[in-house]
Amino acid sequence: MKETLKKLVELQGIDSEKLDLKYKRQEVLNSLVADKEEYKSLERRVAEEKQRQQSIREEGQRLVREQAQLEARDSELRKRLDIVRNTAESQAVGREIVANENKLQEHFEKVDRQHSDLEESLQRLAALQSQFFTKRAELADKMPGIKQTLAAMDKEIEKVDAKRKSLCSGIPQAVMQQYTDLIRTRAPYMVVEVQTTGDGDHTCSGCNIGLPPQVIGDIMKGDQLVCCENCGRILYLAEKEEK
Ligand SMILES: [Zn+2]
């Protein structure tokens, strides 16, 4: 059992190494996903701004047509004013001219607004596009490095797996099962050292509960795996305790 216990401790080291590698790999993937999301969000905002700009330009075209109509109306009314014969008619036409001029005034306000909207949109689009291109270049720059890092990590994980496999082949099936069951509830510490206090008492270093002397005796006998009665972890003695 002593050999098996040593192997279990080693296996625990390998498993925590593997967990660490997987965690780091996931971190790399997470940062890549975050980068890609930022890229996509910029791409979307560029498209949205382009669309907004398109509708501002359409509004501009509509305003050009509106101005032509209002100006045509104005010159038509002025021509009519030249040919009216009586005061009442001339006053009526005069009122129409004023009303049309008011409409033109409103129209020019709309033109001003359209111009400043367009200006604003052009600036916003330029800023967004520059952010988008920067992000795209940044991603393109990073990608090969990230792929390399991931490939190196995969290789590392493969190595750890191979090491684990060869180690497991030397551990009895039943013990492996017990260890595997403990992973679910007690990871990353499935196999723990017995601790000796100043006054010679023993505790489980997994849960800090005191261990009765016969438990230590059982471990020393070494004919079976001994587990902590409280937390179920597999117990082993430090080298010096063994002697
Ligand atoms: Zn315990």
Residues whose N, C-alpha, C, O or C-beta is under 5 A from the ligand:
A	BS01	ZN	C204 G206 C207 C228 N230 C231 G232
